[in-house]
Amino acid sequence: MTMNTRTLGSTGPQVSALGLGCMGMSAMYGDSDRAESIATIHAALEAGVTLLDTGDFYGMGHNEMLIGEALRTAPAVRREQALVSVKFGGLRTPDGGWSGYDGRPAAVKNFAAYSLQRLGVDHIDVYRIARLDPAVPIEETVGAIAELIEKGYVRHVGLSEVGAETIRGAAATAPISDLQIEYSLISRGIEDEILPTTRELGISVTAYGVLSRGLISGHFTRDRQLAANDFRAYSPRFQGDNLEHNLNLVDALRKIAEQKGVSVAQIAIAWVLSRGEDIVPLVGARTRERLAESVGALDVTLEPADLAAIEEAVPADAAAGERYPAAQMAHVER
């Protein structure tokens, strides 16, 4: 395994070719094991993964505190190589619900103060609002992050799940390192307008959901029972006929993976890696076993014939069901 590096945009930091998305260690996918989560973060740093992604609303701060603990207990040389990307703005309720997004400048600085404390760091490497606040122009939100950069609390501005027009408005306000957005074999909507825009402006993409929340990992079975606190129990792609259709796509992908002697997850991650040096996949591994499998994708070389076979097995727009339930899709720019 060779952990190559990629650069986040024309103004951002150099990071590992894979990043670790830590959300599932705290929320959204059922119960998790704290000790295993910390061990997985340590293993990722040891493997050369430098980018750790979180959100201040993941577990209402739990995820940031988890990462903070992992960094404090990691060897100094590994701790120093870590770069932390934080999403903010998601408003939560005591019962775990959601109540919108807040991108006001005063709120941006307030969120940052709490994140710095929970993470135990003196700066955040990449800071971004999780979704556009429809009541606040993106220029105001990005301007507040730029002020935090001037004071040394943040290093780079990022964006998350926004469309081409918003990207342009943000980039006209301050240098943008990258856009974090879902991108996988079965979530390719960014290819029409968003990806051409980021490439025109020199903004990279950190791609989350590269295994579509485990759907195309090769490990999700048709008879799997999901806990009530697992997001996938309500996700359209995991329901009824949609699930059956999507797992048929996985079965087709599995045949290609078996011919190459790799796992389904590895070939799905390798496909995202193949889409350009400006794309950094975030893998959501919650255990050391799954992390090792994901990192193994770096050793997978996809030849033109492989890519053609993958495209035939899983064409663009082949997935059944939206990425999120309707209420959440309302906050996602197309």
N, C-alpha and C positions, 0 to 999 in steps of 0.2 A: 504494500500500500504506500502510495506517495501522496502526501497531503499538499497538493499544489496550492498556490495563493491566487486570489483575484482581488481587484481593487473596486471599492464601492464608488462608482462614478469617477468623474474627473477631479473631484475635490475631496473624496472620502478616504478612509483608511484602507490599508491592505489587510485582507482577512483570509481565512482558510477557505478552500473551495467548497466546503460544507459548513453550515452553521447548525447549532443545536437550538431548536425551539423548545422551551421549557414549560409551556403552558400545561401540558397534560400531567405534569408532576404535581399540580396543585388543584386542577379543576377540569371540568367538562368531559372527562372520559372515565368516570367512576373513581373508586378509591385508588390511592397510590401509596407506595411505601417510601417513607421519608429517607430512611437509610439507603435504600437502593437508588433513590433519586440523586442523592448527594454522591454516591459512588459512581453513578452514570456520568454526572457532570465532571467528576475527577477523571474518569476514564476518557471522556471526550477531550479534555485538556491534554491528557497524556498522549492521546493519538494525534495531537496537532490541531484539533478544532479550536479556533480562537474566538469565534462569534457566538455569543450566548444571547438569545432573544427572549424577552419577557414583556409583561404588561403590568402596570401598577394595579389593575383591577383583576388580575388572575388570582382567584382565591382571596380577593380583597386584601392584597398585600402579601399573602402567604408566599407567592412565588418569588417575589423580590427578596424576602427574608431567607428563603431556601437557598437562592443563589448567593446571597451574602454569606451564609454559613459555609457553603461549598467553597467560596473564594477564600474565606478566612482559614479554612482547614486544608487548603491545597498547598503544595510546595511553592515557595516564593517565586521560583522561575516560571511555574505554570500560571500562578495568579497574575503575574505581571504581563503575560502574553494575552490575557483575556480581554475581549472587547464586549461591552454590554450595550445592547440595543433595547430601548424601553418605549413601549406604547403607553399613551396616557389618554385621558378624556372620557373613558367609559364610566358612566354613573351607575352605581349599584344600590340596591335596597337591602335592608337587614335580612330579608328572607332569600337573598341570592338573586333577586330579579334585576332587570335592567331598566333604566329610566332616561336613556338618551346619552348625549355627548356634550362636553363642555370645552370649547376652544377659546374662551375669553383669555386675554393676556394675563390678567391677575390669576386666573385659575391655572394657567400653564405653569406659572412660577410657583404656585402653591403645590401642584402635583409634583414638580421637580424636587421641592424641598423634602417632601415625604419619601420620594424614591431614593434620594441620596442617603437618607438616614437608614432606610430599610436595607439597602444594598451594602451599606458600609463603605462607600466609595466617595472620593472627592469630586468626581465628575462622571457624567454619563456620555458614552462614546457616540451613540446615535439616538436622537430623541424625536418622537413623532406622535401626532395625534392618531388614535386608532381608526377613527372614521371622521369624516368632515362634519363639523357642527353647522347645520344649515342656517343658524342664526348669526354666525360669525364668519366674515370673509376669511379665506385661507391666508390672505396676506397679513391679517392681524395676528393670527395664530403663529405663523412662521416668523413674523417680526418679533414676537415675544421669545421664541426659541433663539433667534439671533442675538437678542439682548443677553440671554443666559450664556451664549457662547462668548460674548464680549467680556463677561465676568468670570469665565473659566469653569462654569458649572456643567457645560455641555460642549462637546467637540464638533458634532456634525448634525445637520438637519436631515431628517428622513420624512417620508410620507407613507401613508398606508391606505389601501383600498380606495383610491380616488381616480377620477377619469382624466382624460387628456387636457381638458380646459383648466381644471384645478391644478394639474401639474404645471402648466404654463404660468398660471398666476403665482404659484409658489416660487417657481424658479426665477421669476422676475423680481422677487422680493429678497431672496437670499440664495446662496449656492445650496443645491440639494444633492446629497450623497446618493440616496437610493430610494426606490419605491418598494415597499413590502406589499405583496399581493399574492393571491392564490394562483398557482400555475402548476399544472400537471398534465399528464396524458389526457385526462378527462375533464380538465378545466382550462381551456385554451382561449378564452375570450379576450385576453390581453393582446393577442396577436393582431387584431384588426386595427386598433387605433392607439392603444396605450403603449405597447412595446415600441412601435415606430416613433412615438413622441419621446419616450425616455431615451432612445438611441440618438435621436436628433439633438437632444439637449445634454447628452453626456451623463445621464443618470442611470445607475445600474438598478437591477431588480433583485431583491431577496425574496425568493419564491417559497411561500409556505404551502402546506397541503400537498406536497409532492406525492404523497401516497394516498391523498384524498381521505384523510382521517382513518387510515387503515384499510379502506375499501379496496384499494389496488395493491395492498401489501403482499397478497398471497396467503395471508393468515386468517382472513375473515371468512367464516363459514356461513352457509345458508341457515343453519339451525341455531346460530349463536343467539343467546338471550342477553339483552342489554339492560343494565341497571337503570333505575329511574333518574339517577344523577349523571347519566352518560348522555352527552349531547346527541349522539347518533340515534338514540331512541326516538328522536323527533325530527331528525334530518331527512328531507325528502328522498335522498339517494339511497337510504337504508330501509325504505318502506316497501313492503309487498312486491308488486310486479317490477317496480324500479330496481329493487335489490336483485331480483332474479336476473333482470336484463344486464345490470352492471357486473354481476359476478360471471355472467357468460363472457363478457369482455375480458375479465381477468383470466378465465380459462383459456381463451385464445392467446393471451399474453404469456401464460404459463408454458405453452408449447414452445414458444420462441426462447424463453428463458432456459428451459430444459435442454434445448439444442445447443445453447452456449455454455451450459454447465454452471449457470448462476441462478439466483433466486428471483422470484417475481419482483420483490421490492428492489433488488439491485438493478434490474433492467429498467424499472420505472424511474429510479433516481438517476441512472446513467443517461436516460433520455433527456431529462431536464438539464443535466450537465452539458449535454451535447448541443443545447440550443444557443449557446454563446458564452463567451468569456465574461460578459456583463451580467450573467445570471448566477446567483449563489443560492443553491437549494438549502432550505432549513429542514432538517429531519427532526421529527417529534419523538425520538426514542425515549422511553421511560425506564428502560432497563439496559444493563450492560450488554446483554445478549442481542437485543434489537439494535443497539448502537453499533456493535461490531459488524452486524449484517449491513447496516447502512453505509458505514465507512468502506466496506468491501466494494461498494459501487464505484469507487475511485479507480479500481483495477479493471473495470469493465470497459472494453473498447467496442464501440458500435460502428461497424462498417456501413457503407451506403446500403448494402443489401439488408443488413439488420434493421436499419432505420425504415426502409421501405416496407419490410415485413411488419414492423411495429405499427406503422401508419395504416396498413391494411387491416391489421387485427383490431386496432382501436382508432378509428378515424376521428378527426376533429368533430365535435358536437355529437359524439356517439352516446354520451352518458344520458341516462334517464333521471330526471329530477333536478331541481335547483340545488345550488351549493348550500344554501341556508333556508330555514323556514321563511315564509313570506314576510313576517314582521322584521326579521333581521336583514333580508334582502333590500328592504326599503331604505336602509342606511348605506347601501353599497352603490357607488357610482359605476355606471357601465362604461 
